[in-house]
Amino acid sequence: MMAIDISLLRLRAQLLLRRAGAPACLAVVLLVLGMATWAWAWQQRVVAAQLEARPLPQPSLAVAAVAPPATASENLARFYATLGQQRHAEQQVKQLFDLAAKNGLVLAQGEYKNGYDKASRVATWQVTLPLKGSYAAVWQFALQALRAAPFASLDELSFRREQIADTELEARVRLTFYLADSAGEAP
């Protein structure tokens, strides 16, 4: 009996669709879709109104204590702890040569200039390196050098290319190493 009812309903639906025609069927489908969209939008509006009506959570009274700012002597101690050691300056320069070779750069010879600031008791080594290689390799070298020596600053990075078609260029990299006094003590 159930099979007869389903086939009877299907037959009636087909007859109704043929009598109404395609435009009327399309209109009914669009009407049903519109009503479903309206019902969904109404539900979303109700949910949004409920979320807006909820009170905000109260901030906890046990807020984590904010650390007091560092004193001048603590900042100075951190500064001196960050400096490189003057006795290891040659090793830092050798590391630059190793990084250049690792990045496929030609590094013939560098220029070195040391200095010392009596007031801060900080020694400096200024290293100027003429490099030959690709643009990307030079940048990679500069970034790796700064990572390897966090107490160094990149003071100059210049590029020169003889002809536009050249794949290799000449670069000049100038780094300054800031080093703790050889006695290793802070002022």
N, C-alpha and C positions, 0 to 999 in steps of 0.2 A: 504494500500500500504506500509505503514511503517513496519507492521508486516512481510510482505513478504521480504522486504529488509534485516531485521535483521536475519531472518531465512536463507536467501540466503547467507549472509555474514558468518554466523556461519558454514554453510555447506562447503563453500569454505575454511575456516580456518581449518576445520577438515581434508579435503582432502589434503591441503598443508602440514599439520603436518604429515599425514601418509606417503606422498611421501618423505618428507625430512628425517624422522626417528628420533629416540630419541637422538642420539649424536648431530645431527645438531640443534635440538631444544634446547638442553642444551647449546650448543655453542652460540646460539642467545641470550638466557636468560643471560648468563654470559657477553656477549658483551654489552647488554643493561645496566646491573648492573654496569659494569666497566665504561661506559660512564657517568652514573648518579653519580658515586663516583667521577670521574674526574671533572665533572661540579661543584659538591659540594665543592671539595677541591679548585678549582680555585676561587670560590666565597669567601671562607674563606680567601684565600690568598689576594684577593682584599680588603676585609674588614680590615685585619690586616695591609696592606700597608696604607690604609686611616687613621687608628688609629695612626700609627707611624708618618705619615706626619703632623698630627695636632700639632700645637705648644703647648708647656706646658703653663699652666696658670701662669701668672705673680704673684709673691707673693705680697700680699697687703702691702702697705707702713705703714699702721696703725697696725703694729704688737703689740700685747698686751705687755705692759711693764712688764719686768721681775722683780719680787720682789727682792729688795736688800737682800743680805745674812744677817742673823741674827747677831746681835752683841754678844759679849761675855757675856754681862750682861743679854741679852734676853735668851741666851742659858742656863745660870745659873738659871734664874728664871723658865724656863721650867723644868729644872732638879728637882728643889725643889718642883715644883707643882706636879710632878709625884710621889714623895715619899709618902709613907703611913704615917699615924699619929701614933706616939709612944703610945699615950693613947688608941689606938684601937688594939694594938698588941694581947692582949688576945682574942679579938673577932675574929681576923684572925686565930688564932690557933684553936679556937672552930669551925670555919668554915671548917678547914681542917678535924677535926673529923667528922663533919656532911657530908662532901663530901666522906670520907672513908666509912661511913655507907651507904650512898646513892649508892655507887658502890659495895656494898656487901663485903667490906674488913674488916678484923679483925684488929683493931688497939688498942693495949692494953695500951701502955704508950709511950710517946715520950721523947726525951732529948732536953733541951733548953739551949742555951748559948747566952747571950747578950753581945754586945760590943758597943764601941763608938769611932768614929774618930774625934778628937778635931779639926783637920785642916779643914775638910769639914763640921763638925757639923752634921754628919749623924750617927744615931744609927742603929745597926744591931741586928736582932734576928735570930739566926741559930737554925732551928728546924730539928731534925732527928727523923724520924718516922719508926718504924718497922711494916711492913704490912704483912698480910697473905691473899692470894686470888689468882685469876687467873691472868695470864699475861696481858690479855686485860683490866681487871678491874684496875690493877695497872697503866697501861699507861693512861687509861681514867681519873683516879684520878689525875695523875700528870698534865695532860693537863688542867683539870678543875681547879686545884689549881692555875696554872699560869694565867688562864683567870680571876679567882676571885680576884687575887692579882697581878696586873700588875707591882707592885713595888718589886716583889719577883724574885729570880733567882733559877733555879733548878741546884744545885751543884753536886748532886750525885743521881744516880738511879742504884741500883744493885739488882740482882736476885740470889736466891739460891734455888735449888730443891734437896731434899734428894734422891729421886729415880726418874728415868726417867718416870715411869708410873704415878707419882703423878700429879693430876690435879691442886692442889694448890701449890703455891710456897711462899717462904719467900722473901720479898723485903725490901730494905732499901732506903728511900727517904730522901734526905737532901735538904732543902730549906733555903734560906736566905732572910729575909725581910729587906728592906732598908727603914728606917723610918726617918722622919723629927725630928729635935731636939724638945724636949718637949716644949720649949718656942715657937716653931712654926715659928721662924724667920730664914731667910737665912743669910749667911755671907755677 
